[in-house]
Amino acid sequence: MLEVYETNIYEDNNCEVNFPAKIKTSQNNYLKTILSISEKYLKEEFSGAELEEFYDKIKYIELLENIEHIIKEFSDQYIKFIKEIYQRSYTCTDKRLADFIKQKDKSIKIVWGDSYNVLKSMDSESISLMVTSPPYYNARDYSIWANLDEYLKDMRLIVEESYRVLDNHRVFVFNVGDIFDNDNLKTKSVWGKRRLPLGAYFIKIFEEVGFTFVDDFIWDKGEVQSERHKNGSKPYPFYQYPMNCYEHLLIFHKHRIDKTRYPCPVCGTLKVNGNTQSDIGIQSWECKNEKCFIRSKCNRGKRFSLKTITTQSGHIQNNVIDSSLIKKWRRDIIKFTPVIKINSKGENILGHTAPFPEDIPEMAINFFSYPNEIVLDPFAGSFTTAIVARDLGRIGLGIELNKARFRDAILKNINTKLGELYSEITEFDF
């Protein structure tokens, strides 16, 4: 166990307390100050065995001298350990799969298996960002359901597991288009075909599962292949219909209410009081350490939440988003060309029937993740999301059901886009 005793770095002439400017080295290791102030709260949060385990994990911080580094490392390790304890409460994790996903290498990771079953076997809150486009209801020969209700039932199960697997206060970017088809709920004849608003159905599912709907980018696909609007033979009222030329890019946030006490991002101590929820599912805190580096004019402490720690800790130069990308996505109606998969000879040059443009994961990954984080596409298809993730310095992970049908095409697509050998791809058969 680490030795804990009271120190007072604020009386140290070598310590500059004008945080967040660079803080000079203290003669006494500031970790001991954090622990002395936080010991009461650590004992409330952890069992005896857990506390010993935590002390062992942070022992290396004793060797650090820079106070800012000590605060950051303590906070990072504490948040990580809280997550580990939370993950232990889920008993259906497949350890082999979890170990495969956790491998910090540069390969694109392919998991062959049913999306629902794979997700159900993954660690809770182990994914930093999810980006996907689901199989559209009966739009392909490999994605057929008896009726719309059966389709939405299966999709709900996957969304439920996605909520559990996605890390707290993180984002799911979901690309889906409305389709023209028969829901097979009342009749199976051609007269049963109608426009099915999949976007609306999915928003309802996501919100009922626990996600918060945030935004809907409308992807204007331009002139697309469709015959539905060609009603020249009947130029009369009630016979005119628009051409379906857009899809939804739905942005959902996960905010699972978590009343775990988290350390003040300024002084690093756990002497904080629960504040009001700053938003639905977001517990906020206020630092009550009178010797915190920053206090307001009325002597109020830093107010923060786990969400603000996650978002504000990434405010570094390496994470600045290019202004051209921000400008491109400044409006919620955006136009870019769909993927051209059929050449002039009628051949599918990608080997997959439903690829989506790189524009979508490019936006999602830049806007909603940090380098080296895991980005998951649960319906990976041609693995566009994983390819872009790898290109942007993230870990690209995809789940695909049809190994026999699509493996060769997927490997070829990854190799073509990244110019690498298959050795840079790791596979897991679930």
ABEGO torsion letter per residue (X at the ends): XBBBBBBBAAABAABBABOABBBBBBABBAAAAAAAAAAAAAAAABBAAAAAAAAAAAAAAAABABAAAAAAAAAAAAAAAAAAAAAAABAABBAAAAAAAABBBABBBBBBEBAAAAAAABBBGABABBBBBBBBBGABAABBBABAAAAAAAAAAAAAAAAAABBBGBBBBBBBBBBBBBAGAABABAAABBBBBAAAAAAAAAAAAGBBBABBBBBBAEBBBBAAABAAABBBBGABBBBBABBBBBBBBBBBBBABBBBBAAAGBABBBBBBBABBGBBBBBBABAABABBBAAGBBBBBBAAAAAAAAABBAAABBBAAAAAAAABABBBBBBBBABBAAGBBAAGBABBBBAAAAAAAAAAABBBGBBBBBABAEAGAAAAAAAAAGBBBBBBBABAAAAAAAAAAAAAAAAGBBAAABBBBBX
